[in-house]
Amino acid sequence: MSQSPYHWRAGGCHCGGVRFEVALSDRVEAQTCNCSMCAKTAYLHVIVPENRFRITAGVERLVEYTFNTRVAKHLFCSECGIKSFYRPRSNPDGWSVNARCLDTVDGLDLVIEAFDGKNWEANAHGLSHLSKEPA
């Protein structure tokens, strides 16, 4: 029986009303983005497949915001306003978790790369692999 290379890590919003868990390896690719939304919120993207993310509390507190193409589903805590995770337009089959909302990043090697979200259409293909399990 092989052991999973992923470990569940908990996180949540500022008030603690919305909680989630995400399964991450010890080394994680993360993106900063310069699009209008991410630049204003300093969101640090860690995109994972659907099966490596779960909401553990507060789903009833989530409010949704969409804009432009309405594909991305930005989810915010209705109490404190923090976006801990959302369905990204680039990876609608997965989730983007804000690494800044993890309870701890101890033992996590975050490899942070810049993503040019201002030119999203030209660059989004570079993120599509992140919501797929490695072969």
Secondary structure, 3 states (H helix, E strand, C coil): CCCCCCEEEEEECCCCCCEEEEEECCEEEEEEECCHHHHHHCCEEEEEEHHHEEEEECHHHEEEECCCCCCCEEEEECCCCCCCEEECCCCCCEEEEEHHHECCCCCCEEEEEEECHHHHHHHHHHHHHHHCCCC
